[in-house]
Amino acid sequence: MSLPKTLADDVAKNLVMVARLIDEEPERAYAYSKIALRLASRVAAVREAGGFAAYANQKYSEALAEFRAARRMSGSVELWPVMADCERGLGRPEKALDMAGAPEVNKLDKAGQVEMRLVAAGARRDMGQLDAAIVTLQSPELAAGSVQPWTARLRYAYADALLAAGREGEAREWFAKAVEADRDGSTDASDRLAELDGVDFVDALDEEGTDGGDVADEVVATVGTDEVAVKKAAEAEDVEDAADDAKVERDED
């Protein structure tokens, strides 16, 4: 559907703001999406953007309705995985699993199929089926040595499922593999790995505002107690000698 130029420009500006804000400020992105929807609700791209903005704000029923509308208008199946994830968000994991086995999945590209696998594994976990979730994630894409845009998230999901199942050693291995693939920091795999290794990160500022230099001084004072004590003793001896010298001078006067 084509729009008059002025209207198209207004819609485009709002969609740009949705894209800019959706990760960091999802509520503002949602507000811009509502404006775009009021201006051009019969445009598939607008309905899709509205769906993602609602999804980012956990408004799953609204998101699903927008995604369905966008799909009807465009005829594309690319939104199928996120639609299934909306079903999970609405507490219907069984429906998500039904969608994972639907013919539409075969029409998805590789990225879409991996996304569908992630959703299906999440649905299994929602239903308490941890072993089934692990098996669902075991795939050629998981075993592949090459790094693709989905690799880090797939490895992360697999590691997280292993950890939930009590398989800590394997989980650590796959969190490490997720870190290797996570070139843009899309997961917190490095933090999860550090947690498993028992590594604690300390802020440069403590609760009372102590800076790193003060912390370092405290460490020196603690670790080098004997050295500090010797230094203080020497200083005290110097003071005592100076006092004796002063006394001698007074006596001579």
Phi, psi and chi 1 to 4 in degrees:
 res  aa     phi    psi   chi1   chi2   chi3   chi4
   1 MET       -  127.0  178.7 -178.0  177.4      -
   2 SER   -92.1  148.9   60.6      -      -      -
   3 LEU  -119.4  153.2  -61.3  172.9      -      -
   4 PRO   -55.6  147.4  -23.3   33.6      -      -
   5 LYS   -55.6  -46.3 -173.9  178.3 -174.3  -52.1
   6 THR   -61.7  -44.0  -58.5      -      -      -
   7 LEU   -66.1  -41.7  178.9   57.9      -      -
   8 ALA   -61.0  -39.6      -      -      -      -
   9 ASP   -63.9  -42.6  -71.3  -16.7      -      -
  10 ASP   -63.8  -42.7  -71.2  -17.3      -      -
  11 VAL   -64.1  -43.9  171.5      -      -      -
  12 ALA   -61.1  -41.3      -      -      -      -
  13 LYS   -61.0  -40.9  -70.7  175.7 -177.6  177.5
  14 ASN   -69.5  -37.0  -78.0  -77.2      -      -
  15 LEU   -67.7  -35.5  -66.3 -175.8      -      -
  16 VAL   -61.9  -43.1  166.8      -      -      -
  17 MET   -65.6  -36.0  -66.2  -55.4  -62.9      -
  18 VAL   -59.8  -47.8  172.0      -      -      -
  19 ALA   -63.4  -37.9      -      -      -      -
  20 ARG   -70.8  -35.4  -74.5 -179.8  178.8  175.2
  21 LEU  -100.4  -13.4  -63.1  170.0      -      -
  22 ILE   -62.5  -30.3 -164.9  163.9      -      -
  23 ASP   -82.1  -44.0  -69.1  -30.8      -      -
  24 GLU   -93.4  -34.8  -58.6  -62.8  -30.3      -
  25 GLU  -133.9   69.9  -60.3 -178.9   69.0      -
  26 PRO   -60.2  -30.5   20.1  -32.6      -      -
  27 GLU   -67.1  -41.0  -68.2 -177.1   -1.6      -
  28 ARG   -67.5  -39.2  -70.9 -173.9   63.4 -160.4
  29 ALA   -60.0  -40.4      -      -      -      -
  30 TYR   -62.7  -40.8  178.3   73.3      -      -
  31 ALA   -62.5  -42.9      -      -      -      -
  32 TYR   -66.1  -35.8  -81.0  106.2      -      -
  33 SER   -65.0  -35.3   75.6      -      -      -
  34 LYS   -66.9  -35.3  -61.0  -59.1  -76.1 -174.0
  35 ILE   -64.9  -46.3  -64.3  173.0      -      -
  36 ALA   -60.9  -38.9      -      -      -      -
  37 LEU   -65.7  -36.3  -77.4  166.2      -      -
  38 ARG   -66.6  -32.7  -74.0 -161.8  -61.9  -89.2
  39 LEU   -81.3  -35.0  -65.4  173.5      -      -
  40 ALA  -151.9   65.1      -      -      -      -
  41 SER   -72.7  -10.1   62.0      -      -      -
  42 ARG   -98.0   13.4  -62.8  179.8   63.9 -176.0
  43 VAL  -103.9  125.9  175.6      -      -      -
  44 ALA   -58.3  -42.1      -      -      -      -
  45 ALA   -63.2  -34.7      -      -      -      -
  46 VAL   -68.6  -42.7  172.7      -      -      -
  47 ARG   -64.5  -38.1  -58.5  -57.5  -71.1  -94.3
  48 GLU   -64.6  -46.3 -178.1  176.5  -29.7      -
  49 ALA   -61.2  -40.9      -      -      -      -
  50 GLY   -62.4  -36.4      -      -      -      -
  51 GLY   -64.9  -45.1      -      -      -      -
  52 PHE   -67.5  -36.6  -82.3  111.0      -      -
  53 ALA   -65.4  -41.7      -      -      -      -
  54 ALA   -65.9  -40.5      -      -      -      -
  55 TYR   -60.6  -42.8  179.5   81.2      -      -
  56 ALA   -64.4  -23.2      -      -      -      -
  57 ASN  -101.4   14.5  -75.5  -84.5      -      -
  58 GLN    60.7   28.6  -60.1 -178.2    1.5      -
  59 LYS   -94.2   72.5  -60.6  178.1 -177.8  -67.7
  60 TYR   -68.2  -36.1  -62.2  116.3      -      -
  61 SER   -64.5  -45.4 -179.4      -      -      -
  62 GLU   -65.5  -42.0 -178.2  178.3  -20.3      -
  63 ALA   -60.7  -44.0      -      -      -      -
  64 LEU   -62.6  -40.2 -174.9   57.3      -      -
  65 ALA   -63.6  -41.3      -      -      -      -
  66 GLU   -68.1  -40.8  -63.9  -61.3  -17.8      -
  67 PHE   -64.5  -40.3  -70.9  141.8      -      -
  68 ARG   -62.7  -40.9  -75.8  173.0  173.9  166.7
  69 ALA   -64.6  -44.1      -      -      -      -
  70 ALA   -62.0  -39.6      -      -      -      -
  71 ARG   -66.6  -40.1 -178.5  168.1  177.7  -95.8
  72 ARG   -62.4  -38.9  -75.8 -165.1  -56.7  -88.9
  73 MET   -73.9  -38.2  -66.6  174.3 -176.7      -
  74 SER   -95.4  -25.9   67.3      -      -      -
  75 GLY    76.7    5.6      -      -      -      -
  76 SER   -85.4  151.8  172.9      -      -      -
  77 VAL  -102.9    2.3  -62.1      -      -      -
  78 GLU   -63.5  -20.4   65.5  179.7   11.5      -
  79 LEU   -87.1   -0.8  -66.5  172.2      -      -
  80 TRP   -55.3  -46.6 -163.4 -107.6      -      -
  81 PRO   -62.7  -42.7  -24.5   36.2      -      -
  82 VAL   -71.2  -29.3   71.5      -      -      -
  83 MET   -65.2  -40.7  -71.2  168.7   62.9      -
  84 ALA   -64.6  -37.2      -      -      -      -
  85 ASP   -68.5  -30.8 -154.6   39.5      -      -
  86 CYS   -62.3  -38.1  -74.4      -      -      -
  87 GLU   -61.2  -39.6  -64.1  -72.5   -1.2      -
  88 ARG   -61.3  -45.8  -75.9 -173.5   59.5 -148.1
  89 GLY   -61.3  -27.6      -      -      -      -
  90 LEU   -87.9    6.3  -68.5  168.2      -      -
  91 GLY    80.3   26.6      -      -      -      -
  92 ARG  -123.2   65.0  -58.7 -166.9  -67.5 -112.8
  93 PRO   -62.5  -30.8   23.6  -34.7      -      -
  94 GLU   -61.6  -39.3  -62.3   88.3   -9.1      -
  95 LYS   -64.6  -39.6  177.7   61.4  176.1  176.0
  96 ALA   -61.8  -40.7      -      -      -      -
  97 LEU   -66.8  -37.6  -73.0  176.2      -      -
  98 ASP   -60.0  -42.2  -72.2  -16.3      -      -
  99 MET   -66.9  -32.2  -66.2  179.6   68.1      -
 100 ALA   -65.7  -23.7      -      -      -      -
 101 GLY  -102.1    8.9      -      -      -      -
 102 ALA   -80.6  157.4      -      -      -      -
 103 PRO   -58.8  -26.0  -23.1   33.7      -      -
 104 GLU   -58.4  -29.4  -76.2   82.1   -4.7      -
 105 VAL   -62.3  -35.5  175.9      -      -      -
 106 ASN   -67.1  -17.7  -63.9  -34.2      -      -
 107 LYS   -90.0   -7.4  -59.1  176.1 -176.2  178.2
 108 LEU   -75.7  152.2  -65.9  169.0      -      -
 109 ASP   -75.7  179.0   60.3   12.6      -      -
 110 LYS   -58.7  -43.7 -179.1   62.1   67.4  177.0
 111 ALA   -61.1  -41.5      -      -      -      -
 112 GLY   -66.0  -37.8      -      -      -      -
 113 GLN   -67.4  -38.8  -69.5  178.7    1.3      -
 114 VAL   -64.8  -42.2  170.4      -      -      -
 115 GLU   -60.7  -40.2 -166.3   66.0   33.5      -
 116 MET   -65.2  -36.3 -166.8   71.0 -112.3      -
 117 ARG   -64.7  -40.6 -169.4  177.3  -67.9  -83.7
 118 LEU   -63.1  -42.1  -71.2  167.1      -      -
 119 VAL   -64.9  -43.4  173.2      -      -      -
 120 ALA   -62.8  -41.3      -      -      -      -
 121 ALA   -64.0  -40.0      -      -      -      -
 122 GLY   -62.1  -38.7      -      -      -      -
 123 ALA   -64.8  -39.5      -      -      -      -
 124 ARG   -61.0  -41.7  -68.5  -69.0 -174.7 -171.8
 125 ARG   -67.2  -37.7  -70.2 -170.1   62.5  172.0
 126 ASP   -56.8  -33.3  -66.4  -17.8      -      -
 127 MET   -91.4    5.7  -60.9  166.9   67.4      -
 128 GLY    79.1   15.0      -      -      -      -
 129 GLN   -99.4   73.5  -59.2  173.1    2.6      -
 130 LEU   -65.0  -44.4  -70.8  176.3      -      -
 131 ASP   -62.7  -39.7  -69.8  -20.7      -      -
 132 ALA   -65.5  -36.3      -      -      -      -
 133 ALA   -63.4  -41.9      -      -      -      -
 134 ILE   -62.8  -45.8  -69.2  170.3      -      -
 135 VAL   -63.1  -38.6  171.7      -      -      -
 136 THR   -60.2  -35.3  -61.2      -      -      -
 137 LEU   -82.7  -16.3  -67.2  167.6      -      -
 138 GLN   -73.6  113.7  -67.3  170.7  -16.2      -
 139 SER  -157.1  166.0   60.9      -      -      -
 140 PRO   -57.7  -35.0  -26.2   35.4      -      -
 141 GLU   -65.1  -34.4  -66.8   81.5   14.5      -
 142 LEU   -70.5  -39.0  178.2   67.1      -      -
 143 ALA   -81.5  -14.9      -      -      -      -
 144 ALA   -62.2  141.5      -      -      -      -
 145 GLY   -80.9  -25.1      -      -      -      -
 146 SER   -75.8  149.7   61.5      -      -      -
 147 VAL   -98.6  123.2  174.5      -      -      -
 148 GLN  -115.7  170.1  -57.6  -65.2  -25.8      -
 149 PRO   -56.6  -26.5  -27.4   35.7      -      -
 150 TRP   -95.1   -6.7   60.4   76.9      -      -
 151 THR   -60.3  -47.3  -57.5      -      -      -
 152 ALA   -61.6  -44.5      -      -      -      -
 153 ARG   -67.3  -37.0  -67.8  178.2   58.8 -122.2
 154 LEU   -66.7  -45.6 -175.1   58.4      -      -
 155 ARG   -64.6  -39.3  -68.1  177.6  180.0  179.6
 156 TYR   -62.2  -47.2 -178.1   94.9      -      -
 157 ALA   -60.8  -39.4      -      -      -      -
 158 TYR   -65.8  -45.0 -171.5   58.5      -      -
 159 ALA   -61.3  -42.4      -      -      -      -
 160 ASP   -65.2  -38.8 -166.1   45.4      -      -
 161 ALA   -67.0  -40.5      -      -      -      -
 162 LEU   -61.6  -42.8  -71.9  168.1      -      -
 163 LEU   -64.7  -41.0 -172.7   60.7      -      -
 164 ALA   -62.4  -29.3      -      -      -      -
 165 ALA   -86.9    3.0      -      -      -      -
 166 GLY    85.3   11.3      -      -      -      -
 167 ARG   -97.9   71.0  -64.5  159.8   62.1  173.8
 168 GLU   -64.8  -41.8 -174.1  171.9  -46.4      -
 169 GLY   -61.1  -45.3      -      -      -      -
 170 GLU   -67.0  -37.0  -66.1  172.2   86.6      -
 171 ALA   -61.7  -43.1      -      -      -      -
 172 ARG   -60.3  -42.5 -169.9 -153.4  174.3  -77.9
 173 GLU   -59.6  -41.7  175.6 -173.4   -8.6      -
 174 TRP   -81.1  -27.4  -78.9   97.4      -      -
 175 PHE   -64.5  -38.9  -85.5  126.8      -      -
 176 ALA   -63.5  -40.2      -      -      -      -
 177 LYS   -67.0  -34.4  -69.6 -178.3  178.3 -179.8
 178 ALA   -65.3  -40.2      -      -      -      -
 179 VAL   -59.8  -42.4  171.0      -      -      -
 180 GLU   -60.2  -35.9  -67.2  174.0    0.5      -
 181 ALA   -89.3  -14.7      -      -      -      -
 182 ASP   -86.9   78.6 -165.6    1.5      -      -
 183 ARG   -78.6  -20.7  -64.4  167.8  178.8  170.8
 184 ASP  -113.3   12.0   58.9   -2.4      -      -
 185 GLY    66.3   36.7      -      -      -      -
 186 SER   -77.9  -12.8   61.4      -      -      -
 187 THR  -127.2  171.0   73.5      -      -      -
 188 ASP  -103.7   35.7   64.1  -14.2      -      -
 189 ALA   -57.5  -38.5      -      -      -      -
 190 SER   -64.3  -38.0   58.8      -      -      -
 191 ASP   -67.7  -41.2  -67.4  -21.5      -      -
 192 ARG   -64.7  -39.3  -60.4  -67.1  -61.5  -83.0
 193 LEU   -65.1  -44.1 -177.7   61.3      -      -
 194 ALA   -62.1  -39.2      -      -      -      -
 195 GLU   -61.9  -41.9 -177.2  180.0  -10.7      -
 196 LEU   -66.6  -31.9  -75.0  173.7      -      -
 197 ASP   -85.0    0.0  -71.7  -18.6      -      -
 198 GLY    75.1   25.8      -      -      -      -
 199 VAL   -92.2  127.4  176.8      -      -      -
 200 ASP  -107.3  132.5  -67.5  -32.6      -      -
 201 PHE   -98.5  131.2  -65.2   99.9      -      -
 202 VAL  -110.5  132.5  179.6      -      -      -
 203 ASP   -65.7  150.9  -70.3  -22.3      -      -
 204 ALA   -64.2  -28.9      -      -      -      -
 205 LEU  -110.0  129.3  -65.1  175.7      -      -
 206 ASP   -85.3 -174.2   60.8   19.3      -      -
 207 GLU   -62.8  -26.7  -67.1 -179.1   -2.2      -
 208 GLU   -97.0    7.4  -64.2 -178.8   -3.5      -
 209 GLY    85.7   16.3      -      -      -      -
 210 THR   -67.1  129.3  -57.1      -      -      -
 211 ASP   -88.5  175.8   61.9   22.7      -      -
 212 GLY   -59.6  -35.6      -      -      -      -
 213 GLY   -64.1  -42.3      -      -      -      -
 214 ASP   -63.4  -39.6  -67.2  -23.4      -      -
 215 VAL   -62.5  -42.7  172.4      -      -      -
 216 ALA   -61.7  -41.4      -      -      -      -
 217 ASP   -61.1  -40.4  -68.9  -17.7      -      -
 218 GLU   -64.9  -37.8  -69.0  173.8    7.0      -
 219 VAL   -65.3  -43.6  171.1      -      -      -
 220 VAL   -60.7  -43.6  169.8      -      -      -
 221 ALA   -63.8  -33.5      -      -      -      -
 222 THR   -80.0  -48.0  -58.0      -      -      -
 223 VAL   -72.0  -38.9  175.6      -      -      -
 224 GLY  -102.8   47.4      -      -      -      -
 225 THR   -59.5  -44.0  -59.4      -      -      -
 226 ASP   -64.1  -42.5  -67.2  -19.3      -      -
 227 GLU   -62.5  -42.9 -178.9 -179.4  -12.4      -
 228 VAL   -64.6  -41.6  172.9      -      -      -
 229 ALA   -62.4  -41.5      -      -      -      -
 230 VAL   -63.4  -42.7  169.6      -      -      -
 231 LYS   -61.6  -44.6 -178.1  178.3  178.9 -179.3
 232 LYS   -65.1  -37.1  -72.5 -175.2  176.9  -63.7
 233 ALA   -64.1  -41.2      -      -      -      -
 234 ALA   -63.5  -42.6      -      -      -      -
 235 GLU   -62.0  -40.5  -69.0  173.1   -7.9      -
 236 ALA   -64.9  -38.4      -      -      -      -
 237 GLU   -65.6  -39.8 -174.4  174.7  -12.2      -
 238 ASP   -61.3  -42.3  -69.9  -18.6      -      -
 239 VAL   -62.8  -42.6  170.5      -      -      -
 240 GLU   -64.8  -40.8 -175.3  176.4   -8.0      -
 241 ASP   -63.2  -41.6  -70.4  -17.1      -      -
 242 ALA   -63.2  -37.9      -      -      -      -
 243 ALA   -66.6  -40.0      -      -      -      -
 244 ASP   -64.1  -41.7  -70.8  -18.4      -      -
 245 ASP   -62.4  -41.5  -69.3  -15.7      -      -
 246 ALA   -63.8  -36.9      -      -      -      -
 247 LYS   -66.4  -41.7 -178.3  174.5 -175.8  -58.6
 248 VAL   -62.5  -42.7  169.1      -      -      -
 249 GLU   -61.2  -40.4  -68.7  177.4    1.3      -
 250 ARG   -65.4  -40.6  -75.9 -162.3  -57.8  -87.7
 251 ASP   -64.2  -39.8  -69.3  -15.7      -      -
 252 GLU   -66.2  -34.9  -71.0  177.4   -8.7      -
 253 ASP   -68.0      -  -68.6  -18.9      -      -
